[in-house]
C-alpha cells in the first residue's frame, strides 16, 4: 500500500568516455606538459559543472600559466634558468599541483553527486485534514474481502520471540 516507490533511473554515462578515463587523460596531459596544459582539465571541469568559481579558477590558472611562460621567455640564462626562469618554473609546478588536486576533487564530487539517488523518505499520510493549505482528498474507497485468519507461522514466530526475550532477560539479570 505504502512504499518507497520505484528507484530513480541512473543518468546515462557522459559522451566521450567514462569519467575515470577522462580524469586520467586530463591529469596525464597536465603532468606530461609540466603544467603548461593544466588549464585544459579546469576548462573541462568548468564546462561540465557550470559553476562560477570553476570558471574563475580556470581563468586564474590560465593567467598563471601565461605569466610563467613570460617569465621563462625573458630569462637571460644561456643554459640554466636564472631568477625569472626559476620563478616561472616554480609557478608552473605549483599551478600544476593545485590544478590537478582541485580538478580531481571537484570532478569526483560532481559525478558522485549525480550518481546518488534522490532521497525519498517514506511519506506517511498527513494527520490533519488540510495538507499544504489544501483540503485533503477523501481516501479512495476500496472494497476488500474479509481478511483471512492469521496463519500458524505467525504464532510460531511470536512464540520464538517470547522465548528469546525471556532468555535475554535472564542474561541481563545474571550479569
C-alpha positions, -999 to +999 in steps of 0.1 A: +000+000+000+027+025+010+062+020-001+093+037-014+082+036-050+104+030-080+141+036-078+152+066-098+169+058-131+206+063-133+218+091-156+234+080-188+272+079-189+287+111-203+295+110-240+332+106-249+342+080-222+339+072-186+347+099-160+376+079-147+392+076-182+387+114-187+402+121-153+433+100-161+437+116-195+435+152-183+458+146-154+484+129-176+481+158-201+488+183-173+517+163-159+534+155-192+534+192-202+548+202-168+518+223-161+515+241-194+482+225-202+469+223-166+442+248-177+427+222-200+414+200-171+399+230-154+383+241-187+366+207-189+356+209-152+341+244-157+321+233-188+308+202-170+298+217-137+289+252-150+298+267-116+311+303-115+340+295-092+352+268-115+354+294-143+372+317-120+397+291-111+402+282-148+409+318-156+434+321-127+453+290-138+454+302-174+467+336-163+494+320-141+505+297-170+508+327-193+527+346-166+551+316-161+557+314-198+565+351-200+590+348-171+606+318-187+608+336-220+625+367-206+651+347-186+686+358-197+702+325-188+721+307-215+720+270-203+703+273-170+674+293-157+682+323-135+658+344-114+628+349-137+631+315-153+632+298-119+602+318-107+583+308-139+591+271-133+580+274-097+547+290-108+542+263-134+548+234-110+527+249-082+499+256-106+502+220-119+498+206-084+469+229-074+451+224-107+454+186-106+443+183-070+413+206-074+403+190-107+403+155-092+385+167-061+358+187-079+352+162-107+349+132-084+325+152-061+304+164-091+300+129-106+293+112-072+265+137-066+250+128-099+250+091-091+234+093-057+197+086-058+174+113-047+164+108-011+128+097-009+117+091+026+086+072+035+058+096+035+030+088+059-004+102+052-010+136+067-026+136+102-046+167+096-074+171+070-055+200+053-022+194+036-002+224+025-032+246+027-054+224+005-082+202+019-073+166+018-089+144-007-110+117+007-093+083+006-103+061-023-129+036-013-116+001-017-138-029-012-117-056+004-128-091+012-127-102+048-092-108+060-082-145+063-072-157+097-036-153+106-015-183+095+001-206+121+036-193+111+028-160+129+020-179+161+053-198+158+073-166+153+056-150+183+065-180+205+101-179+194+103-141+201+088-147+235+115-174+242+142-151+230+131-122+252+129-145+282+164-157+275+177-121+272+161-111+304+178-140+322+211-129+307+207-093+318+196-103+353+226-127+357+252-100+350 
